[in-house]
C-alpha cells in the first residue's frame, strides 16, 4: 500500500498541538494572563504597542517607521528597536486591535509549530525515517532552550528557523546548491543579527562535523568551505539595508564591550549549572521565582543572568554517554563538544560568543540543536546502542539527577535547607528517564514515542503555567496595567483640549513611575504614545550616553540602559511641560501650577517650560562642566572641546525661544524670529540621521548639552525643517541592491555551467 505523504505532517501537527495544549489551555480557560515574567510585561508588550502605533501611522498617513518620539526622548526606531523586536510573527497582528497577551499567545503557538516543521524538513532531507524525524522535531520544539526562548519572543522567532539554516548548509555540502543558503543567511541576519553573530561562528563547528559525517574524512573541505563563506557574504550583502543601520546604532551605545575579560567564574555555580542544563529541564527550574530557582541560574557581577538550557528530553540524557564513549568514530564529536564546553565555561570566550558583551549562555541555541541531531542516529538505529552502557546509565543517572541539586546547594555554601522544600520537584523527571530507557532496551517504539510526548507535555506545563512566576498576573490586572492612562493617545487628546496651543508646541511629560505606573514599568509611555522622560531600553538612542553625563544620578535609573530624568534643570532643558502625579508633593518642577485632572491623576504645568528650545549666550566645554552645575543649563551651552570655538563664534547676546513647533513622524518644523544671529539648542536628540535646513538651506548640526541638537540661526525669520532618515540606510539600500544584482549574476553563471 502506498504511504500517504501527508500523514507524518498531520501526526506532527497533532502531537505538537497536544503538547502545546498543556501550555496554553490553562491560560485560555483560567483567569491568568499569558504574561511571562517581568520583561514580557515591561518590555515586549510596550514595544509591541510602539510597533502597532508605527504601523498604523504608516498605513494611515504613509509615515515610514523610522523615528519614535515616545521612546525616551526619541529613538531611531528602525535602527535600534528592530535589533530586539524584529519579530516577523508580530507584524500581522500589529494591524489588529487584539490585546498583546492574546497576540503573544497565538504567535507563540505558531512558533512551536514552525520549530516542529522546520526540524522535520531538516530530518527528512537527511533521510531519517518518519518516526525518527517526528521524535527529533518534538525534542527540538520543546527543548529547554526553545521553551525558554518563547518567554523572550525575539529569541524564539530566531531559534525556530535554526534547522532550516543548517539544512541550507547541508544542501551545499551534499549537492553544492548555494542559493537556499544565501537566502537563509539573508533571512537570519534580518531576523536577529545579534543571535546570528554567534550562529555564524558556530557554523564552522557544524560544517566540520557535517562534512566528516558525509564523506568520512576532511579532504577537500577547506576549498568548499571558502566558497560557502563567499555565499555567506552575498547573503550578508543582501541584508545590508536592515543590518547596516542596526549595527551602526548598537555600536554607538554602551552595550558593546567585553565586560568580563576573565578566564574563571567567581563561583562554582555556573560550572554545575552547565552539567545540570544537560540533565534537567532548566526552563522548568530556573524561572520559578522560588529559592531553588537560583541554583540553576547564575547572576554575574554585571547583572547578567545566566542559565543553561541544553536539555531536550530523557532521550538526549541517555544518549550523551553513548556519544562520548571512547572509540575512533566518536573522536571528532568528542573534540567538538570539548570545544563547545570550553567556550561556555570560560567567561571571556562566552563573552565573545555574546557579541563582546557580558558572558551569557544564550549562544547555546546551536549546541542545543547539535545535541539533538547527534543522538538521532541512535534513535534511527537502536542496534548501535551500547546496551551494557545503557543499563549502567539507568542506574547512575537517576542518582546523579537526585543528588545534583543538594550538591549545588552545598558547594554554593547555601546549605541543604535552602532547597529542601522543592527538592522533590527535581525528582519528578526520573520516572520518564527510566521509562524511556526501558523502551530503548526493549525496542518498543510506541512506548518510546508516547513516553516522550508525556515527558515533554509535563515539562512544557511546568515551564509555563506550572511556574509560579508566570501565573502572577490576572487578565483583569493585565487590562488595568495596560490602560493605566486610558487608550493609546487618550492623554494626548486630553492635552489638546486642555491647552489649545499644544497643537503648535513641542513638549514632554514627566510621569511618576512609582505612583502613576505603580512602579511596574518605565516603558508604559510607549503604550500611551507619550513623549516622556523614562525608559528601559537595551537599544537606547546613543545620544543618551551624553545626557547621562549631565547628572548620572538623576538621569540613569537602576541599570545603564534604563532612564528616569528627575533633575528639574534637565527637565527644563528637554522641554518638559507637564507632570502626571498622584500628589502635589511628587511634582518635580521648581515653578509650577495645577493644570487639571486626567482620570485619577493630577496634571501640573511647568512655568519654566520652553517650546522646542532657545538661543544661548554662553558656552563651556564638557570638560569644564560638572553635574553639580546643572543650573547653568538654563543659559549655557555644553559643547565638546572640538566644537567649542565654532559655537563660541556663533553665539548671540540675547535669549529667544521658538514661536511654533510641529512634529509629524520623521519630520519637525519650527519657527523663530531673532533680532540677531545666534545659536540654538533644540530639544531633539542628536543623530546623524537628522537632516536640518534653515530657510530651506542645509544647516550644520552639533551634538551639545547632553546629546541634544544645536544649530546656528540667522537674524530675522528662521524656518527650521528637520527630516529623519536612519544613518546607514541609504548605503544599506545600495549594498542590498548590489547584492540582488550579484545573486542574479551568480544564478545565470551557475545555470550556464550546469
N, C-alpha and C positions, 0 to 999 in steps of 0.2 A: 504494500500500500504506500502510495506517495505521501511524504510528510507535508503537512501544512506549514509553509514558511512563516505564516503569521502567528502560529501557536506559541513559540517561545516569547515573542514580544507581548502577547496577551498575558502569558503567565508572569512575565517580568512586571508588567503593569499592575496585575492583581496583587502580587506579593509586595511590591514597593508600596502600593496604596494601603495594603493591610498593615504593614509596619508603620506607615505614616499615620494611620488611624490612632495608634497608641500615643502619637504626639499631639494631634490636632483635635480629636473628638472631645477630650476633656475641656479644652478651651471653647470649643463650639457650643457645647451643651451646659457649660458651667457659667459662673458669674465672673470668672477670672479673665483678664485681658491678656492677649498674646503679646506681652511686652517683656522681653527677655533681658533683664538687667539694666543697669544704670545707663550704659552707652546707648542702648536702643531707645530709652525714654528721653534722654537729654540730647543725643547727637543725631542718630539716624532719623528719628521721626521729624525733628525740626528741619533737618536738611532736606528731607523729602518734601516738606511743606514749602521750603525755598525753591526746590525744583518745580513743584506744582505752580508756584507763583510765576517763575520764569517762563515755564512752558505756556501758561495761559497768556502771558504778555506777548509771547512770540506768536501764538495762534491768533490773538485778537488784534494786535497792533503791529505785528511784524518786527517787534523788538528782539534782536538777537540776544541769546543768554550769555552775555559777556561780563557784565558788571552787576553786582548785587549790593544795593545800598543798605540792606538790613543786616548784613553780616559784619558785625562790629562797626567800624567807621566807614566801611565799604570794602569790597573784596573783588578781586579778579576771579569771578565765579568760574569762568571757562578754564582758566589755567590751574587754579588751586583747588576748587571744590571737586572737580572731576577726578582729581587724584584719589580721593577716597569714595566718591559717590557716583562713579560712572557705572552704575549697576543697570545693565540693559533690561533686567526684569522690572525695574521701576517705571520706565518711560511710558509703557502703555497705560499704566494706572495714574500717571501724573495728569492726564486729561479727564479723569473722573472726579467725582466728589466723595469717593469712598474714604472711610476712616483709615488712618495708617495701620492700625492694628489688624484690620481686615486685609489691607493691601499686602502687608508683610506676611500674613498667614498664607494667602494664596500664592504669593511669589515664592515662599519657602517650599511649599509643596511642589511647585513646578521645578524648583532646583533639585529636589530629591529625584524627581522623575528624570530630569536631564542628566544627573550623575549616573543613574542606573543605565540609561540607554547609551550614553557616551562610552561607558566602560564596556557594555555589551558589544558595541561596534569594534572596540579595540580587541576584545577577546575573540570575536568572530573572525576578524581579519587574521589573527594569529592561529586560526584553525582549532580552537578549543571546541569541545562538544557543547551542545546547548545547555546541558545540565551544569557543566563546569562554568560556562560563561555566565549563567544566571547566579550561581553561587558567588562568583567573583564580583558581579555587578552589585549584589546586595551588600557584600562586605565593604565595597568601596563607598557606596551611597550612604551607608550607616556606620562607617568607621568613626572612631572617636574624633578624628580630625574634622570630618565633614559635619558631624553633629555639633562640634564646637563652632565651626565657621558659620553655620546657619544663625548663630547668635550675633554674628558680625556680618551683616548682609554683603558688604563689599568684598569680603574674603570668599564667601560662599559662591558668589556669581563668577568667580575666577576658578575655584577649585573644581567645580562640576564639569568644566570643559577640559580638565587636565588630560584624561585619556585620549581625547581627540588630538591633542598636541603630540603626544607620544606615538599615536597611530600615524601621524604625518611623518614623524622621524622614521618609523618602520617602513613606510611606503618608499622612502628614499633608500634605505638600506637594502630592501628586498628587490625593489623594482626600478629604482632610480627615477621615481616620479617626484618632481620638486614642487609643483605648484600648489598642492594641498598644504605642504609645509610652509610655503610663502604666505598663504592665506592665514594659517593658524598663527604664525609669528605676528602678522599684522593684527589679527583679532585679539590675541592675548596681550599684545602691547597696549592697544587702546582700551582693553577691558580693565587692566590694572598693571601698569608698568612697574609699580612698586613690588608686586609679587613676581612679575615676570623676570625681574632682575635676578632673583635667586634661582628661579627655574632655568634661566639661561645658563647659569654656572653649573647647575645640576645636570643639564643636558650632556655635558662632557662625560659624566659618570654613566649616564644611561646609554649613550652612544657606544662607549667601550663595551659595556655589558651586553648590549643587544647585538653588536657586531660579532663578538666572540660566540654568542649563542647561535647566531645564524650560520657562521662559517667555520666555527671550531678553532679559529686562530685569529690573529690580529693583522695578518698580511693584507696589504692594500688599504688598510683602514685610514691612514693619515691623508692619503690623496682624496678619498671620498669625503672625509670629514672637512677638509678645507673647502671643497666645492659646496658642501652643505652650509658652511659658515658664510659663503658668498650669498647663498639664497636667504640665509637669516638676515643679512644686511639689506637685502632687497625688501624683505618684509618690514624691517625697521624703517626703511625709507618711505614705504607706503603709509606708515603710521605717523609720520612726522607732523602732519597738520594738527594732530591731537597731542602727541607726546612731547614735541619740542616746547610748546608753551608751558606744559605741565612741568617739565624738567627745569626750565628757567625759573619758574615760580618757586619750586621747592628748594632749589639750590640757594635762593636768595634769603630764605628764612633760616632759623637756627636749629632746625630739626636734624640736619645732616651733621655728622661728626662722630668719630669713634669715641664713645664716652666711657668705655670700659676696656682700655688697652692693657689688659692683664691676661695672664695665662691660667690663673686658678681662681675659682669662685671662693668667696669668703665663708662658704657654708657647704656642708656635705649634702644638703637637701637637693640641689639641682642634679647631682650625680645619681642619687637614689631615685629621684623623680624620672630620670631617663629610663631606668630599669622598670619602674612602675608603669610608665607610659606604654611599654610593650605588653606587660602582663595584665593590666587592668584598664577599664574604660575611663580615662581621665575626664571625659565630658560629663560623666555622671558623678564624679568625685570632686573635681576641682572647682565647681561652680555652685556648690550647695549653700554657701554663705554661712556654714557652720564651722565649729572649731576644727573638725577633722579635715575640712577642705584645704586648709593652709599647709597640710602635709604634702599635698600634691601640686602645689604651685609655689614658686619662689619669687619674692619681690626683691629686685636688685637695688643697689644704692641709688640708682637713677629712677626709681619708681616704675621700673619696667616689670610687669607681672608676667612670669614665665611658667608655662605648664606644658607638659609633653603629651601629645595626642597621636600615638602611633598604633594603639590597639585597634584591631579590625575584626575581632571575633576570637573565640577559642580556637578556631581553625588555625589562625596565624600564630597563636601562642604555642600550639603543639608542633607547628612546622618549623619554628625558629631553630630548635636544636637539630632538626633534620637538615636545615640549610647550612648550619655551621659545623657539622661533623667533619672530621678531617679526612679528606680524600682529594685527589688531584682535580676532579671535576668541579669541586666547590671552591678551589683556591682563589680564583678571581673574585667570586662572590664574597668570600671572607675578607679579601683585601678591600673591596668597595665598602662593605659595611664597617670595616675598621676606620676607613677614611671618614665616612659619614658620622660615626660616633665621635671621632676626634674633633671634627668641626663643631659638633653640637656641644661638646663638653669643654672646649677651650674658649673662654669668653671672647677673646679678640677675634677668633675665627668666626664665631657665631655672630659677632658684631658686623663683620664684613658681609656675611650672608644676609644680614638685615639692613643692607644698604648703608653701611658705615654709621649706623645709629646704635642705640643701646642693644646689647645682646638680646636675642629672642629665639624662641623655638617655632616661630611662625613658618619658617622656611622648611619645616619638616613635612610640608604637604607632599613634596616629591618623594622623599623616602617612604612616606606612608603608602603611596601608590606603588613604589618599587617593592615594598614588603608583600603586598597582595599578589602582584604578578609573579613574584619569586616562589610563592607557595602553590600557585595554580598547577604547575606540572605534577606535583604530588597528589593533588585532588583529581587530576585527569588520569594519572597512572598510580593508583594506590599500591600497586605491586612493587613500586620502587621505594616504598617506605621501609625504614629500618625498624622492624616490628619490636625487637628487644629494646631498642632505644625508646620507642613509643610507650612501651609498658612501663619503663623506668620513669618517663615523664609524667605518666598518670599517677605515679606515687609521689614524685618530688614536687611537681608544680603546684598542686593544691596546698602543700605545706608552705612553699615559698609565698604564695598569694596570701595565706593566712598570717604569715609572720612579717611580711614586708612593712605593714603599717606600724606594728609595735617597734620594728627596727628603726624606722624613720623617727618615730617619737623619741626613742632613747638617744639616738645619735644626734638629734637636733636639740637635745637637752630639755625637751618639753615634758618628758615623763609619760608613763603609760596612762595615767589618769586623764591626760589631755585628750585621748582618743577612745577611751573605753566605751563611752556612751554610744558611739556609732561604729565600733569595730565590726559588729555583726554585718553592717552594710557591705563590707568588703567580702564577706564570706558567701553572699548570695550568688556570686558569679562562679563558684566552684562546681555546683551541680551540672551546669551547662558544659563546662570543660570536660567533666567525666563522661557525660552522655555523648558528646561529640567524639571523644576518644574511643568510646565503645563502638560507635558507628563506624569509625575508621578501621578498628581492629576486626570487626565482623563483616565489613563490606556492605552494610545495609544503608544504601544511599538515600532511601526515603526518610529514614530516621535522621540521617545527616542533614538533609535539607530542612526538615521541619524543626529539628533542634536548633539549627542556625537561625531560622525565622523567629522562633520563640526567644532565643537569646537576644537577637537584635531588637525585637519588639520591647523586651524588658529594659534593655539599656537605653533605647530611644525614649521610652516613657520616663525613666529615671533622669535622663539628661534634660528633660523639658518640664512637664507638669509635675513630675515626681521630685523636682528640686525646689526646696522652699524659697530659694532666691527668685524663682521665676513665677511665683504664684502670689506675689505680694500686692499687685495692683488689680483692683476690680475694674470691670468695664465702666461702671458709674464713675469711679475715681478717675479713670483714664479720660473720660469725657470732660470732667471738671478741669483736669490738668491741661488738657489741650485747648480749653476755651476759657482760661482764666481772665482774659481780656476780650472775650467775645469772639466773633468770627474774624477771619483774616481781613484786615483793612477797616474793621469797625471803629477802632480807635482813631485811625487817620481821618475817617469821615467825621467823627466827633470833633476833631481839632479844626476842620474846615468850617464847621458851624460855629465853634467857639470863637475863633478869630479868623474872619474872612481874609485878612492879609496873608494868612498862611499859604494861600494859593500862589503867592509870588515871593515866598521866603524859603530859605534853606535852613533847616533846624533839626536838632536831635532831641531825644527824650531820655532822661535818666529814669530807669525803673529799679526800684528797690528789690534786689534778687531774693532777699530773705523773707520779707513780709508780703510782697506782692506775688512773687513767684514761689513762695513757700520754701525757699532755699533748695529747690529741687533741680533747677537748671539755670544756666546763664545763656541758653540758646532759645528761650521762648520768644524772643524778639522776632526770630525767623517765622514762627507760627503766625504772628500777627503782622508781619511786614513792617515792623517798627524800626526806624533809624535810631539805634540806641548806643549804649556805651559798654555793653557786656558781651562776652563771647567765650565759648570753649571751642577752639578751632585748631585742630592739629595742622592744618594747612593755611594758617593765617596770612594776611597780606604782609609782605616783608617790611613795609614801612613801619609796621607796629614795633619792630626792633628799635627804631629811633624814638618812637613815642615812649617806650618803656624807660628810656634814659632820662626823660624829664622828671620822673618820680616813680622809681620801680615799686616802692611800697604801695602806692596808690594808683597804679595802673595795672601791674601784673597781679593775677589772682593767685591761686594755690599751686599752679603749675606754670612753666614758662610759656605754654601756649593757651593760657586762659587769661582773660582780661576783665577788669571791672574798674572803670575810672571813677575815683571818689575824690580826687583833688579838685576843688572848685575853680582854681585858676586854669587847669587844663580843660575843665568843662566849658568855661567861657571861651577858651581858645578854639574849641572844635564846634562851637555854635549850639550849645545845649540850651534850649528854650523852656522845656517843661520838665517837671519831676512828677512821677507817679509814686505815691507813698500812701501808707495807711494812717500815718500820724504826722503831724507837723514837725515833730522833733526829728524826723528822718529826712527832712528837706536838706539837701547838701549845699544849696546856694548861699552866698553871703547876703545878697539882696533879693528879695522875692515877694510875691503876693499870691494870695489864693485866687485861682482861676475858675474852679468849678469842680463838679463831682462827675466822675465817669464810673458807672456801675457802682461798686463798693469802694472805689479807690479815689483818693483826693488828688486833684491836679493843681500844681503850683507853677507859677510863671517866673522865670529868671529875669530880673530887672537889668542885669548886666549883659543880656543876650545881644549878640552882634550878628547880623544877617550875612552869611556866606564868607565873611572875612572883612579885612580893612587894611588901610595903608599904615605903615610904621615909620618912625623917625629915628630909631636906634637899632644897632645890630651888635651882637657879640658872638664870639666863636663858641662852638660847643665845648671846647677845652676850658673856657672861662666859666661856663655855666655849671651850676651845682643844683641838685634837686631842692635844696633849701631855699633857692632863689625863685621859686615858681611864680611869685608875684610879678616878676619882670616880664612874663609872657604877655602881659596886657599892653606893653608899649615897646617891646624889644624883640627883634628877630633873632633866633638862634640859628647860626649858619655854620656849615662846615668850613674848615680853615681855607680850603682851596677856593671857596666861593666868597670869602669874607670881603675882599677888596672890591669885587664886582658889585656885590649887593650894597656895600657902603656908598658906592658912586651912584646908585640908583635911588637911594632914599630921598624923600622929600622932607618938608618941615611941618607938614600938617597931617592930622589923622582924619581919615574919611572912610565911611562904611559904604557897602553896596546898597543900592536902592532896591533892586529886584533880583531874584534868582529863581530859575525854574529847572527842575530836573525831570528827565524823561528817559528812564532806562540807561542807555550808554551815552547820553548827551546831557550837557549842562549849558544853560545860557544865563548870563548875569550882566547887570548894567551898573556903572558907577560914573559919577561926574567928579572930576578932580580939578582944583584950581592951579595945580602944578604937576609936573611929572613926579612919580613916586614908585614905591614898591609895596605890593600887597601880598599877604599870606591868605590863601584860600583854604576853606575848611574841607578840602578834598585830599584824601591820602595820596601821596606821591606815587606815581607809577609811570614807567617809561611808555606804557601803552596809551597814556593820555596825550592827545594832540590838541594843543591850545592855540587859538588865534585871538588877536585883539584887533577889533575893527577889520576883520577878515584878512589880517596879515599874520603869518606864523609867529608865535612867541616862544622865547626860550624859557624853560621851566627849571626851578631849583628845588631841591629837597631841603626844607627848612623846618624849624620849630617842631621837632618831634615827628618828622616824616610827613609833613603837610606840603602842599604845593605853593611855591612862590613865583610871582611873575612881575615884570616891570609894566608900569602904566604910563600913558601919555597925559598931557594936560588936556582937560576938557572931557568929552564923552569917550567912554571905553565900553565897547560891547564885547564881552568875553564869551567865546564859544568853545566848549570842550567836547571832544568826542573820544570814545574809548575803543581801542582795538587791542586785543591781547598781544603782549610782547612775544614775538616769535611766530605769530600766526601766519603772517604773510610769507615769511621764509618757509614755514612748515608746509603751507599750501603749495608753494613752488616745488619743494622737495618731493612732496607726495605726488604731484603731477608728473615730475620726472620719474618717480617710481612706477607709475602706471605705464608710462611710455617704455620704461625698461622691461617691465613684465611682458608687454606686447612683443617687444623685440625678441626676448628670450623664448617666448612661446612660438613665434614664427621660425626662429632658428632651430628649435627642437623639432618642430613639425617637418622642416626640410631635411634634417638629419635622419629622422625616422622613415 
